[in-house]
Amino acid sequence: MIPVRCISCGKPVSAFFDEYQARMAENEDPKVILDDMGIKRYCCRRMLISHVETWE
């Protein structure tokens, strides 16, 4: 489960996770996806890029 907020800055990031995963499944570039969603801080980008889903 992805954290609701960024650990570093506190910005909500969990709302973007489903869209990010769907677009990654279509082999889209992560930089383009995050730029389109308006995620500019590197700490928030890290939260989405490095997340590994362990709950199923």
mmCIF entry with sequence, helices, sheets and N, C-alpha, C, O atoms, coordinates in Angstrom:
data_MODEL
# 
_entry.id   MODEL 
# 
_entity.id                         1 
_entity.type                       polymer 
_entity.pdbx_number_of_molecules   1 
# 
_entity_poly.entity_id                      1 
_entity_poly.type                           'polypeptide(L)' 
_entity_poly.nstd_linkage                   no 
_entity_poly.nstd_monomer                   no 
_entity_poly.pdbx_seq_one_letter_code       MIPVRCISCGKPVSAFFDEYQARMAENEDPKVILDDMGIKRYCCRRMLISHVETWE 
_entity_poly.pdbx_seq_one_letter_code_can   MIPVRCISCGKPVSAFFDEYQARMAENEDPKVILDDMGIKRYCCRRMLISHVETWE 
_entity_poly.pdbx_strand_id                 A 
# 
loop_
_entity_poly_seq.entity_id 
_entity_poly_seq.num 
_entity_poly_seq.mon_id 
_entity_poly_seq.hetero 
1 1  MET n 
1 2  ILE n 
1 3  PRO n 
1 4  VAL n 
1 5  ARG n 
1 6  CYS n 
1 7  ILE n 
1 8  SER n 
1 9  CYS n 
1 10 GLY n 
1 11 LYS n 
1 12 PRO n 
1 13 VAL n 
1 14 SER n 
1 15 ALA n 
1 16 PHE n 
1 17 PHE n 
1 18 ASP n 
1 19 GLU n 
1 20 TYR n 
1 21 GLN n 
1 22 ALA n 
1 23 ARG n 
1 24 MET n 
1 25 ALA n 
1 26 GLU n 
1 27 ASN n 
1 28 GLU n 
1 29 ASP n 
1 30 PRO n 
1 31 LYS n 
1 32 VAL n 
1 33 ILE n 
1 34 LEU n 
1 35 ASP n 
1 36 ASP n 
1 37 MET n 
1 38 GLY n 
1 39 ILE n 
1 40 LYS n 
1 41 ARG n 
1 42 TYR n 
1 43 CYS n 
1 44 CYS n 
1 45 ARG n 
1 46 ARG n 
1 47 MET n 
1 48 LEU n 
1 49 ILE n 
1 50 SER n 
1 51 HIS n 
1 52 VAL n 
1 53 GLU n 
1 54 THR n 
1 55 TRP n 
1 56 GLU n 
# 
_struct_asym.id          A 
_struct_asym.entity_id   1 
# 
loop_
_struct_conf.conf_type_id 
_struct_conf.id 
_struct_conf.pdbx_PDB_helix_id 
_struct_conf.beg_label_comp_id 
_struct_conf.beg_label_asym_id 
_struct_conf.beg_label_seq_id 
_struct_conf.pdbx_beg_PDB_ins_code 
_struct_conf.end_label_comp_id 
_struct_conf.end_label_asym_id 
_struct_conf.end_label_seq_id 
_struct_conf.pdbx_end_PDB_ins_code 
_struct_conf.beg_auth_comp_id 
_struct_conf.beg_auth_asym_id 
_struct_conf.beg_auth_seq_id 
_struct_conf.end_auth_comp_id 
_struct_conf.end_auth_asym_id 
_struct_conf.end_auth_seq_id 
_struct_conf.pdbx_PDB_helix_class 
_struct_conf.details 
_struct_conf.pdbx_PDB_helix_length 
HELX_P HELX_P1 AA1 SER A 14 ? PHE A 16 ? SER A 14 PHE A 16 5 ? 3 
HELX_P HELX_P2 AA2 PHE A 17 ? ALA A 25 ? PHE A 17 ALA A 25 1 ? 9 
HELX_P HELX_P3 AA3 PRO A 30 ? MET A 37 ? PRO A 30 MET A 37 1 ? 8 
HELX_P HELX_P4 AA4 TYR A 42 ? ILE A 49 ? TYR A 42 ILE A 49 1 ? 8 
# 
_struct_conf_type.id          HELX_P 
_struct_conf_type.criteria    ? 
_struct_conf_type.reference   ? 
# 
loop_
_atom_site.group_PDB 
_atom_site.id 
_atom_site.type_symbol 
_atom_site.label_atom_id 
_atom_site.label_alt_id 
_atom_site.label_comp_id 
_atom_site.label_asym_id 
_atom_site.label_entity_id 
_atom_site.label_seq_id 
_atom_site.pdbx_PDB_ins_code 
_atom_site.Cartn_x 
_atom_site.Cartn_y 
_atom_site.Cartn_z 
_atom_site.occupancy 
_atom_site.B_iso_or_equiv 
_atom_site.pdbx_formal_charge 
_atom_site.auth_seq_id 
_atom_site.auth_comp_id 
_atom_site.auth_asym_id 
_atom_site.auth_atom_id 
_atom_site.pdbx_PDB_model_num 
ATOM 1   N N  . MET A 1 1  ? 0.845  -1.179 0.000   1.00 0.00 ? 1  MET A N  1 
ATOM 2   C CA . MET A 1 1  ? 0.000  0.000  0.000   1.00 0.00 ? 1  MET A CA 1 
ATOM 3   C C  . MET A 1 1  ? 0.887  1.237  0.000   1.00 0.00 ? 1  MET A C  1 
ATOM 4   O O  . MET A 1 1  ? 1.800  1.367  0.815   1.00 0.00 ? 1  MET A O  1 
ATOM 5   N N  . ILE A 1 2  ? 0.608  2.120  -0.906  1.00 0.00 ? 2  ILE A N  1 
ATOM 6   C CA . ILE A 1 2  ? 1.385  3.352  -0.993  1.00 0.00 ? 2  ILE A CA 1 
ATOM 7   C C  . ILE A 1 2  ? 0.951  4.295  0.133   1.00 0.00 ? 2  ILE A C  1 
ATOM 8   O O  . ILE A 1 2  ? -0.236 4.379  0.446   1.00 0.00 ? 2  ILE A O  1 
ATOM 9   N N  . PRO A 1 3  ? 1.895  4.993  0.733   1.00 0.00 ? 3  PRO A N  1 
ATOM 10  C CA . PRO A 1 3  ? 1.515  5.959  1.768   1.00 0.00 ? 3  PRO A CA 1 
ATOM 11  C C  . PRO A 1 3  ? 0.597  7.041  1.204   1.00 0.00 ? 3  PRO A C  1 
ATOM 12  O O  . PRO A 1 3  ? 0.692  7.397  0.029   1.00 0.00 ? 3  PRO A O  1 
ATOM 13  N N  . VAL A 1 4  ? -0.277 7.550  2.037   1.00 0.00 ? 4  VAL A N  1 
ATOM 14  C CA . VAL A 1 4  ? -1.226 8.572  1.606   1.00 0.00 ? 4  VAL A CA 1 
ATOM 15  C C  . VAL A 1 4  ? -0.493 9.865  1.267   1.00 0.00 ? 4  VAL A C  1 
ATOM 16  O O  . VAL A 1 4  ? -0.828 10.534 0.290   1.00 0.00 ? 4  VAL A O  1 
ATOM 17  N N  . ARG A 1 5  ? 0.494  10.213 2.064   1.00 0.00 ? 5  ARG A N  1 
ATOM 18  C CA . ARG A 1 5  ? 1.243  11.453 1.862   1.00 0.00 ? 5  ARG A CA 1 
ATOM 19  C C  . ARG A 1 5  ? 2.723  11.166 1.660   1.00 0.00 ? 5  ARG A C  1 
ATOM 20  O O  . ARG A 1 5  ? 3.242  10.136 2.090   1.00 0.00 ? 5  ARG A O  1 
ATOM 21  N N  . CYS A 1 6  ? 3.384  12.099 0.998   1.00 0.00 ? 6  CYS A N  1 
ATOM 22  C CA . CYS A 1 6  ? 4.831  12.011 0.816   1.00 0.00 ? 6  CYS A CA 1 
ATOM 23  C C  . CYS A 1 6  ? 5.491  12.078 2.188   1.00 0.00 ? 6  CYS A C  1 
ATOM 24  O O  . CYS A 1 6  ? 5.129  12.911 3.019   1.00 0.00 ? 6  CYS A O  1 
ATOM 25  N N  . ILE A 1 7  ? 6.443  11.211 2.416   1.00 0.00 ? 7  ILE A N  1 
ATOM 26  C CA . ILE A 1 7  ? 7.110  11.154 3.712   1.00 0.00 ? 7  ILE A CA 1 
ATOM 27  C C  . ILE A 1 7  ? 7.919  12.422 3.976   1.00 0.00 ? 7  ILE A C  1 
ATOM 28  O O  . ILE A 1 7  ? 8.022  12.857 5.122   1.00 0.00 ? 7  ILE A O  1 
ATOM 29  N N  . SER A 1 8  ? 8.490  13.016 2.940   1.00 0.00 ? 8  SER A N  1 
ATOM 30  C CA . SER A 1 8  ? 9.346  14.190 3.106   1.00 0.00 ? 8  SER A CA 1 
ATOM 31  C C  . SER A 1 8  ? 8.590  15.504 3.241   1.00 0.00 ? 8  SER A C  1 
ATOM 32  O O  . SER A 1 8  ? 8.849  16.281 4.160   1.00 0.00 ? 8  SER A O  1 
ATOM 33  N N  . CYS A 1 9  ? 7.643  15.758 2.316   1.00 0.00 ? 9  CYS A N  1 
ATOM 34  C CA . CYS A 1 9  ? 7.011  17.083 2.290   1.00 0.00 ? 9  CYS A CA 1 
ATOM 35  C C  . CYS A 1 9  ? 5.555  17.084 2.743   1.00 0.00 ? 9  CYS A C  1 
ATOM 36  O O  . CYS A 1 9  ? 5.023  18.143 3.073   1.00 0.00 ? 9  CYS A O  1 
ATOM 37  N N  . GLY A 1 10 ? 4.902  15.935 2.767   1.00 0.00 ? 10 GLY A N  1 
ATOM 38  C CA . GLY A 1 10 ? 3.529  15.865 3.239   1.00 0.00 ? 10 GLY A CA 1 
ATOM 39  C C  . GLY A 1 10 ? 2.464  16.044 2.168   1.00 0.00 ? 10 GLY A C  1 
ATOM 40  O O  . GLY A 1 10 ? 1.276  16.051 2.490   1.00 0.00 ? 10 GLY A O  1 
ATOM 41  N N  . LYS A 1 11 ? 2.849  16.188 0.908   1.00 0.00 ? 11 LYS A N  1 
ATOM 42  C CA . LYS A 1 11 ? 1.869  16.342 -0.174  1.00 0.00 ? 11 LYS A CA 1 
ATOM 43  C C  . LYS A 1 11 ? 1.155  15.005 -0.409  1.00 0.00 ? 11 LYS A C  1 
ATOM 44  O O  . LYS A 1 11 ? 1.806  13.960 -0.416  1.00 0.00 ? 11 LYS A O  1 
ATOM 45  N N  . PRO A 1 12 ? -0.161 15.017 -0.599  1.00 0.00 ? 12 PRO A N  1 
ATOM 46  C CA . PRO A 1 12 ? -0.873 13.768 -0.881  1.00 0.00 ? 12 PRO A CA 1 
ATOM 47  C C  . PRO A 1 12 ? -0.430 13.171 -2.224  1.00 0.00 ? 12 PRO A C  1 
ATOM 48  O O  . PRO A 1 12 ? -0.480 13.847 -3.252  1.00 0.00 ? 12 PRO A O  1 
ATOM 49  N N  . VAL A 1 13 ? 0.000  11.911 -2.210  1.00 0.00 ? 13 VAL A N  1 
ATOM 50  C CA . VAL A 1 13 ? 0.458  11.262 -3.430  1.00 0.00 ? 13 VAL A CA 1 
ATOM 51  C C  . VAL A 1 13 ? -0.346 10.008 -3.776  1.00 0.00 ? 13 VAL A C  1 
ATOM 52  O O  . VAL A 1 13 ? -0.270 9.529  -4.908  1.00 0.00 ? 13 VAL A O  1 
ATOM 53  N N  . SER A 1 14 ? -1.095 9.480  -2.852  1.00 0.00 ? 14 SER A N  1 
ATOM 54  C CA . SER A 1 14 ? -1.812 8.231  -3.120  1.00 0.00 ? 14 SER A CA 1 
ATOM 55  C C  . SER A 1 14 ? -2.900 8.403  -4.177  1.00 0.00 ? 14 SER A C  1 
ATOM 56  O O  . SER A 1 14 ? -3.270 7.431  -4.836  1.00 0.00 ? 14 SER A O  1 
ATOM 57  N N  . ALA A 1 15 ? -3.415 9.610  -4.353  1.00 0.00 ? 15 ALA A N  1 
ATOM 58  C CA . ALA A 1 15 ? -4.462 9.853  -5.346  1.00 0.00 ? 15 ALA A CA 1 
ATOM 59  C C  . ALA A 1 15 ? -3.929 9.686  -6.772  1.00 0.00 ? 15 ALA A C  1 
ATOM 60  O O  . ALA A 1 15 ? -4.712 9.461  -7.695  1.00 0.00 ? 15 ALA A O  1 
ATOM 61  N N  . PHE A 1 16 ? -2.643 9.790  -6.961  1.00 0.00 ? 16 PHE A N  1 
ATOM 62  C CA . PHE A 1 16 ? -2.042 9.688  -8.284  1.00 0.00 ? 16 PHE A CA 1 
ATOM 63  C C  . PHE A 1 16 ? -1.594 8.270  -8.629  1.00 0.00 ? 16 PHE A C  1 
ATOM 64  O O  . PHE A 1 16 ? -1.251 7.993  -9.778  1.00 0.00 ? 16 PHE A O  1 
ATOM 65  N N  . PHE A 1 17 ? -1.592 7.386  -7.660  1.00 0.00 ? 17 PHE A N  1 
ATOM 66  C CA . PHE A 1 17 ? -0.994 6.066  -7.839  1.00 0.00 ? 17 PHE A CA 1 
ATOM 67  C C  . PHE A 1 17 ? -1.699 5.219  -8.890  1.00 0.00 ? 17 PHE A C  1 
ATOM 68  O O  . PHE A 1 17 ? -1.031 4.591  -9.711  1.00 0.00 ? 17 PHE A O  1 
ATOM 69  N N  . ASP A 1 18 ? -3.022 5.183  -8.887  1.00 0.00 ? 18 ASP A N  1 
ATOM 70  C CA . ASP A 1 18 ? -3.754 4.356  -9.847  1.00 0.00 ? 18 ASP A CA 1 
ATOM 71  C C  . ASP A 1 18 ? -3.505 4.805  -11.288 1.00 0.00 ? 18 ASP A C  1 
ATOM 72  O O  . ASP A 1 18 ? -3.282 3.978  -12.172 1.00 0.00 ? 18 ASP A O  1 
ATOM 73  N N  . GLU A 1 19 ? -3.545 6.108  -11.516 1.00 0.00 ? 19 GLU A N  1 
ATOM 74  C CA . GLU A 1 19 ? -3.284 6.624  -12.865 1.00 0.00 ? 19 GLU A CA 1 
ATOM 75  C C  . GLU A 1 19 ? -1.850 6.322  -13.282 1.00 0.00 ? 19 GLU A C  1 
ATOM 76  O O  . GLU A 1 19 ? -1.599 5.944  -14.426 1.00 0.00 ? 19 GLU A O  1 
ATOM 77  N N  . TYR A 1 20 ? -0.911 6.489  -12.353 1.00 0.00 ? 20 TYR A N  1 
ATOM 78  C CA . TYR A 1 20 ? 0.494  6.215  -12.642 1.00 0.00 ? 20 TYR A CA 1 
ATOM 79  C C  . TYR A 1 20 ? 0.683  4.752  -13.044 1.00 0.00 ? 20 TYR A C  1 
ATOM 80  O O  . TYR A 1 20 ? 1.349  4.462  -14.038 1.00 0.00 ? 20 TYR A O  1 
ATOM 81  N N  . GLN A 1 21 ? 0.102  3.836  -12.280 1.00 0.00 ? 21 GLN A N  1 
ATOM 82  C CA . GLN A 1 21 ? 0.225  2.411  -12.570 1.00 0.00 ? 21 GLN A CA 1 
ATOM 83  C C  . GLN A 1 21 ? -0.398 2.062  -13.922 1.00 0.00 ? 21 GLN A C  1 
ATOM 84  O O  . GLN A 1 21 ? 0.176  1.287  -14.686 1.00 0.00 ? 21 GLN A O  1 
ATOM 85  N N  . ALA A 1 22 ? -1.562 2.627  -14.219 1.00 0.00 ? 22 ALA A N  1 
ATOM 86  C CA . ALA A 1 22 ? -2.234 2.343  -15.485 1.00 0.00 ? 22 ALA A CA 1 
ATOM 87  C C  . ALA A 1 22 ? -1.397 2.825  -16.665 1.00 0.00 ? 22 ALA A C  1 
ATOM 88  O O  . ALA A 1 22 ? -1.273 2.124  -17.669 1.00 0.00 ? 22 ALA A O  1 
ATOM 89  N N  . ARG A 1 23 ? -0.832 4.004  -16.546 1.00 0.00 ? 23 ARG A N  1 
ATOM 90  C CA . ARG A 1 23 ? -0.035 4.544  -17.643 1.00 0.00 ? 23 ARG A CA 1 
ATOM 91  C C  . ARG A 1 23 ? 1.306  3.826  -17.772 1.00 0.00 ? 23 ARG A C  1 
ATOM 92  O O  . ARG A 1 23 ? 1.839  3.703  -18.875 1.00 0.00 ? 23 ARG A O  1 
ATOM 93  N N  . MET A 1 24 ? 1.853  3.353  -16.653 1.00 0.00 ? 24 MET A N  1 
ATOM 94  C CA . MET A 1 24 ? 3.091  2.566  -16.713 1.00 0.00 ? 24 MET A CA 1 
ATOM 95  C C  . MET A 1 24 ? 2.842  1.224  -17.395 1.00 0.00 ? 24 MET A C  1 
ATOM 96  O O  . MET A 1 24 ? 3.726  0.705  -18.077 1.00 0.00 ? 24 MET A O  1 
ATOM 97  N N  . ALA A 1 25 ? 1.660  0.663  -17.219 1.00 0.00 ? 25 ALA A N  1 
ATOM 98  C CA . ALA A 1 25 ? 1.313  -0.598 -17.871 1.00 0.00 ? 25 ALA A CA 1 
ATOM 99  C C  . ALA A 1 25 ? 1.272  -0.439 -19.392 1.00 0.00 ? 25 ALA A C  1 
ATOM 100 O O  . ALA A 1 25 ? 1.438  -1.417 -20.121 1.00 0.00 ? 25 ALA A O  1 
ATOM 101 N N  . GLU A 1 26 ? 1.053  0.774  -19.865 1.00 0.00 ? 26 GLU A N  1 
ATOM 102 C CA . GLU A 1 26 ? 1.048  1.070  -21.297 1.00 0.00 ? 26 GLU A CA 1 
ATOM 103 C C  . GLU A 1 26 ? 2.429  1.452  -21.806 1.00 0.00 ? 26 GLU A C  1 
ATOM 104 O O  . GLU A 1 26 ? 2.572  1.930  -22.931 1.00 0.00 ? 26 GLU A O  1 
ATOM 105 N N  . ASN A 1 27 ? 3.457  1.238  -20.966 1.00 0.00 ? 27 ASN A N  1 
ATOM 106 C CA . ASN A 1 27 ? 4.861  1.511  -21.305 1.00 0.00 ? 27 ASN A CA 1 
ATOM 107 C C  . ASN A 1 27 ? 5.129  2.969  -21.630 1.00 0.00 ? 27 ASN A C  1 
ATOM 108 O O  . ASN A 1 27 ? 5.920  3.278  -22.521 1.00 0.00 ? 27 ASN A O  1 
ATOM 109 N N  . GLU A 1 28 ? 4.474  3.858  -20.911 1.00 0.00 ? 28 GLU A N  1 
ATOM 110 C CA . GLU A 1 28 ? 4.717  5.290  -21.083 1.00 0.00 ? 28 GLU A CA 1 
ATOM 111 C C  . GLU A 1 28 ? 5.909  5.690  -20.210 1.00 0.00 ? 28 GLU A C  1 
ATOM 112 O O  . GLU A 1 28 ? 6.178  5.052  -19.193 1.00 0.00 ? 28 GLU A O  1 
ATOM 113 N N  . ASP A 1 29 ? 6.609  6.731  -20.604 1.00 0.00 ? 29 ASP A N  1 
ATOM 114 C CA . ASP A 1 29 ? 7.787  7.207  -19.874 1.00 0.00 ? 29 ASP A CA 1 
ATOM 115 C C  . ASP A 1 29 ? 7.382  7.789  -18.528 1.00 0.00 ? 29 ASP A C  1 
ATOM 116 O O  . ASP A 1 29 ? 6.495  8.641  -18.474 1.00 0.00 ? 29 ASP A O  1 
ATOM 117 N N  . PRO A 1 30 ? 8.018  7.345  -17.425 1.00 0.00 ? 30 PRO A N  1 
ATOM 118 C CA . PRO A 1 30 ? 7.655  7.861  -16.097 1.00 0.00 ? 30 PRO A CA 1 
ATOM 119 C C  . PRO A 1 30 ? 7.790  9.377  -15.973 1.00 0.00 ? 30 PRO A C  1 
ATOM 120 O O  . PRO A 1 30 ? 6.983  10.012 -15.294 1.00 0.00 ? 30 PRO A O  1 
ATOM 121 N N  . LYS A 1 31 ? 8.797  9.962  -16.618 1.00 0.00 ? 31 LYS A N  1 
ATOM 122 C CA . LYS A 1 31 ? 8.972  11.415 -16.548 1.00 0.00 ? 31 LYS A CA 1 
ATOM 123 C C  . LYS A 1 31 ? 7.773  12.137 -17.149 1.00 0.00 ? 31 LYS A C  1 
ATOM 124 O O  . LYS A 1 31 ? 7.295  13.123 -16.588 1.00 0.00 ? 31 LYS A O  1 
ATOM 125 N N  . VAL A 1 32 ? 7.289  11.654 -18.280 1.00 0.00 ? 32 VAL A N  1 
ATOM 126 C CA . VAL A 1 32 ? 6.146  12.271 -18.948 1.00 0.00 ? 32 VAL A CA 1 
ATOM 127 C C  . VAL A 1 32 ? 4.890  12.131 -18.085 1.00 0.00 ? 32 VAL A C  1 
ATOM 128 O O  . VAL A 1 32 ? 4.114  13.078 -17.955 1.00 0.00 ? 32 VAL A O  1 
ATOM 129 N N  . ILE A 1 33 ? 4.697  10.965 -17.505 1.00 0.00 ? 33 ILE A N  1 
ATOM 130 C CA . ILE A 1 33 ? 3.520  10.721 -16.658 1.00 0.00 ? 33 ILE A CA 1 
ATOM 131 C C  . ILE A 1 33 ? 3.504  11.685 -15.474 1.00 0.00 ? 33 ILE A C  1 
ATOM 132 O O  . ILE A 1 33 ? 2.495  12.343 -15.220 1.00 0.00 ? 33 ILE A O  1 
ATOM 133 N N  . LEU A 1 34 ? 4.611  11.767 -14.758 1.00 0.00 ? 34 LEU A N  1 
ATOM 134 C CA . LEU A 1 34 ? 4.679  12.615 -13.569 1.00 0.00 ? 34 LEU A CA 1 
ATOM 135 C C  . LEU A 1 34 ? 4.569  14.098 -13.925 1.00 0.00 ? 34 LEU A C  1 
ATOM 136 O O  . LEU A 1 34 ? 3.960  14.867 -13.181 1.00 0.00 ? 34 LEU A O  1 
ATOM 137 N N  . ASP A 1 35 ? 5.145  14.499 -15.041 1.00 0.00 ? 35 ASP A N  1 
ATOM 138 C CA . ASP A 1 35 ? 5.017  15.890 -15.488 1.00 0.00 ? 35 ASP A CA 1 
ATOM 139 C C  . ASP A 1 35 ? 3.564  16.218 -15.828 1.00 0.00 ? 35 ASP A C  1 
ATOM 140 O O  . ASP A 1 35 ? 3.072  17.290 -15.477 1.00 0.00 ? 35 ASP A O  1 
ATOM 141 N N  . ASP A 1 36 ? 2.875  15.300 -16.508 1.00 0.00 ? 36 ASP A N  1 
ATOM 142 C CA . ASP A 1 36 ? 1.466  15.509 -16.860 1.00 0.00 ? 36 ASP A CA 1 
ATOM 143 C C  . ASP A 1 36 ? 0.576  15.610 -15.623 1.00 0.00 ? 36 ASP A C  1 
ATOM 144 O O  . ASP A 1 36 ? -0.382 16.384 -15.608 1.00 0.00 ? 36 ASP A O  1 
ATOM 145 N N  . MET A 1 37 ? 0.888  14.836 -14.594 1.00 0.00 ? 37 MET A N  1 
ATOM 146 C CA . MET A 1 37 ? 0.083  14.847 -13.374 1.00 0.00 ? 37 MET A CA 1 
ATOM 147 C C  . MET A 1 37 ? 0.422  16.029 -12.463 1.00 0.00 ? 37 MET A C  1 
ATOM 148 O O  . MET A 1 37 ? -0.275 16.267 -11.476 1.00 0.00 ? 37 MET A O  1 
ATOM 149 N N  . GLY A 1 38 ? 1.484  16.768 -12.785 1.00 0.00 ? 38 GLY A N  1 
ATOM 150 C CA . GLY A 1 38 ? 1.845  17.949 -12.010 1.00 0.00 ? 38 GLY A CA 1 
ATOM 151 C C  . GLY A 1 38 ? 2.665  17.651 -10.771 1.00 0.00 ? 38 GLY A C  1 
ATOM 152 O O  . GLY A 1 38 ? 2.708  18.465 -9.848  1.00 0.00 ? 38 GLY A O  1 
ATOM 153 N N  . ILE A 1 39 ? 3.312  16.503 -10.736 1.00 0.00 ? 39 ILE A N  1 
ATOM 154 C CA . ILE A 1 39 ? 4.168  16.155 -9.601  1.00 0.00 ? 39 ILE A CA 1 
ATOM 155 C C  . ILE A 1 39 ? 5.575  16.633 -9.928  1.00 0.00 ? 39 ILE A C  1 
ATOM 156 O O  . ILE A 1 39 ? 6.270  16.036 -10.750 1.00 0.00 ? 39 ILE A O  1 
ATOM 157 N N  . LYS A 1 40 ? 5.987  17.715 -9.278  1.00 0.00 ? 40 LYS A N  1 
ATOM 158 C CA . LYS A 1 40 ? 7.250  18.359 -9.612  1.00 0.00 ? 40 LYS A CA 1 
ATOM 159 C C  . LYS A 1 40 ? 8.357  18.107 -8.587  1.00 0.00 ? 40 LYS A C  1 
ATOM 160 O O  . LYS A 1 40 ? 9.534  18.091 -8.948  1.00 0.00 ? 40 LYS A O  1 
ATOM 161 N N  . ARG A 1 41 ? 8.008  17.912 -7.339  1.00 0.00 ? 41 ARG A N  1 
ATOM 162 C CA . ARG A 1 41 ? 9.026  17.703 -6.302  1.00 0.00 ? 41 ARG A CA 1 
ATOM 163 C C  . ARG A 1 41 ? 9.644  16.321 -6.444  1.00 0.00 ? 41 ARG A C  1 
ATOM 164 O O  . ARG A 1 41 ? 8.943  15.335 -6.670  1.00 0.00 ? 41 ARG A O  1 
ATOM 165 N N  . TYR A 1 42 ? 10.959 16.261 -6.310  1.00 0.00 ? 42 TYR A N  1 
ATOM 166 C CA . TYR A 1 42 ? 11.646 14.984 -6.481  1.00 0.00 ? 42 TYR A CA 1 
ATOM 167 C C  . TYR A 1 42 ? 11.299 13.999 -5.376  1.00 0.00 ? 42 TYR A C  1 
ATOM 168 O O  . TYR A 1 42 ? 11.362 12.789 -5.592  1.00 0.00 ? 42 TYR A O  1 
ATOM 169 N N  . CYS A 1 43 ? 10.933 14.493 -4.190  1.00 0.00 ? 43 CYS A N  1 
ATOM 170 C CA . CYS A 1 43 ? 10.574 13.577 -3.112  1.00 0.00 ? 43 CYS A CA 1 
ATOM 171 C C  . CYS A 1 43 ? 9.250  12.870 -3.428  1.00 0.00 ? 43 CYS A C  1 
ATOM 172 O O  . CYS A 1 43 ? 9.096  11.685 -3.133  1.00 0.00 ? 43 CYS A O  1 
ATOM 173 N N  . CYS A 1 44 ? 8.309  13.582 -4.020  1.00 0.00 ? 44 CYS A N  1 
ATOM 174 C CA . CYS A 1 44 ? 7.019  12.989 -4.388  1.00 0.00 ? 44 CYS A CA 1 
ATOM 175 C C  . CYS A 1 44 ? 7.181  12.051 -5.582  1.00 0.00 ? 44 CYS A C  1 
ATOM 176 O O  . CYS A 1 44 ? 6.542  11.001 -5.643  1.00 0.00 ? 44 CYS A O  1 
ATOM 177 N N  . ARG A 1 45 ? 8.021  12.427 -6.514  1.00 0.00 ? 45 ARG A N  1 
ATOM 178 C CA . ARG A 1 45 ? 8.284  11.574 -7.671  1.00 0.00 ? 45 ARG A CA 1 
ATOM 179 C C  . ARG A 1 45 ? 8.893  10.264 -7.214  1.00 0.00 ? 45 ARG A C  1 
ATOM 180 O O  . ARG A 1 45 ? 8.559  9.198  -7.730  1.00 0.00 ? 45 ARG A O  1 
ATOM 181 N N  . ARG A 1 46 ? 9.786  10.347 -6.246  1.00 0.00 ? 46 ARG A N  1 
ATOM 182 C CA . ARG A 1 46 ? 10.432 9.157  -5.700  1.00 0.00 ? 46 ARG A CA 1 
ATOM 183 C C  . ARG A 1 46 ? 9.418  8.213  -5.084  1.00 0.00 ? 46 ARG A C  1 
ATOM 184 O O  . ARG A 1 46 ? 9.540  6.994  -5.210  1.00 0.00 ? 46 ARG A O  1 
ATOM 185 N N  . MET A 1 47 ? 8.406  8.780  -4.409  1.00 0.00 ? 47 MET A N  1 
ATOM 186 C CA . MET A 1 47 ? 7.387  7.954  -3.758  1.00 0.00 ? 47 MET A CA 1 
ATOM 187 C C  . MET A 1 47 ? 6.662  7.074  -4.774  1.00 0.00 ? 47 MET A C  1 
ATOM 188 O O  . MET A 1 47 ? 6.378  5.911  -4.489  1.00 0.00 ? 47 MET A O  1 
ATOM 189 N N  . LEU A 1 48 ? 6.364  7.607  -5.940  1.00 0.00 ? 48 LEU A N  1 
ATOM 190 C CA . LEU A 1 48 ? 5.639  6.847  -6.953  1.00 0.00 ? 48 LEU A CA 1 
ATOM 191 C C  . LEU A 1 48 ? 6.554  5.916  -7.741  1.00 0.00 ? 48 LEU A C  1 
ATOM 192 O O  . LEU A 1 48 ? 6.195  4.769  -8.006  1.00 0.00 ? 48 LEU A O  1 
ATOM 193 N N  . ILE A 1 49 ? 7.723  6.401  -8.112  1.00 0.00 ? 49 ILE A N  1 
ATOM 194 C CA . ILE A 1 49 ? 8.621  5.599  -8.944  1.00 0.00 ? 49 ILE A CA 1 
ATOM 195 C C  . ILE A 1 49 ? 9.163  4.389  -8.192  1.00 0.00 ? 49 ILE A C  1 
ATOM 196 O O  . ILE A 1 49 ? 9.257  3.302  -8.763  1.00 0.00 ? 49 ILE A O  1 
ATOM 197 N N  . SER A 1 50 ? 9.515  4.556  -6.943  1.00 0.00 ? 50 SER A N  1 
ATOM 198 C CA . SER A 1 50 ? 10.188 3.478  -6.220  1.00 0.00 ? 50 SER A CA 1 
ATOM 199 C C  . SER A 1 50 ? 9.250  2.571  -5.435  1.00 0.00 ? 50 SER A C  1 
ATOM 200 O O  . SER A 1 50 ? 9.712  1.648  -4.763  1.00 0.00 ? 50 SER A O  1 
ATOM 201 N N  . HIS A 1 51 ? 7.942  2.813  -5.506  1.00 0.00 ? 51 HIS A N  1 
ATOM 202 C CA . HIS A 1 51 ? 6.998  1.998  -4.732  1.00 0.00 ? 51 HIS A CA 1 
ATOM 203 C C  . HIS A 1 51 ? 6.903  0.581  -5.277  1.00 0.00 ? 51 HIS A C  1 
ATOM 204 O O  . HIS A 1 51 ? 6.787  0.381  -6.487  1.00 0.00 ? 51 HIS A O  1 
ATOM 205 N N  . VAL A 1 52 ? 6.952  -0.403 -4.380  1.00 0.00 ? 52 VAL A N  1 
ATOM 206 C CA . VAL A 1 52 ? 6.784  -1.805 -4.732  1.00 0.00 ? 52 VAL A CA 1 
ATOM 207 C C  . VAL A 1 52 ? 5.552  -2.306 -4.012  1.00 0.00 ? 52 VAL A C  1 
ATOM 208 O O  . VAL A 1 52 ? 5.474  -2.248 -2.785  1.00 0.00 ? 52 VAL A O  1 
ATOM 209 N N  . GLU A 1 53 ? 4.588  -2.799 -4.772  1.00 0.00 ? 53 GLU A N  1 
ATOM 210 C CA . GLU A 1 53 ? 3.333  -3.259 -4.184  1.00 0.00 ? 53 GLU A CA 1 
ATOM 211 C C  . GLU A 1 53 ? 3.563  -4.605 -3.504  1.00 0.00 ? 53 GLU A C  1 
ATOM 212 O O  . GLU A 1 53 ? 3.945  -5.573 -4.162  1.00 0.00 ? 53 GLU A O  1 
ATOM 213 N N  . THR A 1 54 ? 3.335  -4.673 -2.197  1.00 0.00 ? 54 THR A N  1 
ATOM 214 C CA . THR A 1 54 ? 3.531  -5.906 -1.434  1.00 0.00 ? 54 THR A CA 1 
ATOM 215 C C  . THR A 1 54 ? 2.225  -6.483 -0.941  1.00 0.00 ? 54 THR A C  1 
ATOM 216 O O  . THR A 1 54 ? 2.206  -7.595 -0.413  1.00 0.00 ? 54 THR A O  1 
ATOM 217 N N  . TRP A 1 55 ? 1.149  -5.768 -1.098  1.00 0.00 ? 55 TRP A N  1 
ATOM 218 C CA . TRP A 1 55 ? -0.157 -6.198 -0.607  1.00 0.00 ? 55 TRP A CA 1 
ATOM 219 C C  . TRP A 1 55 ? -1.034 -6.643 -1.770  1.00 0.00 ? 55 TRP A C  1 
ATOM 220 O O  . TRP A 1 55 ? -1.257 -5.877 -2.707  1.00 0.00 ? 55 TRP A O  1 
ATOM 221 N N  . GLU A 1 56 ? -1.528 -7.865 -1.717  1.00 0.00 ? 56 GLU A N  1 
ATOM 222 C CA . GLU A 1 56 ? -2.418 -8.347 -2.779  1.00 0.00 ? 56 GLU A CA 1 
ATOM 223 C C  . GLU A 1 56 ? -3.502 -9.188 -2.171  1.00 0.00 ? 56 GLU A C  1 
ATOM 224 O O  . GLU A 1 56 ? -4.364 -9.696 -2.887  1.00 0.00 ? 56 GLU A O  1 
# 
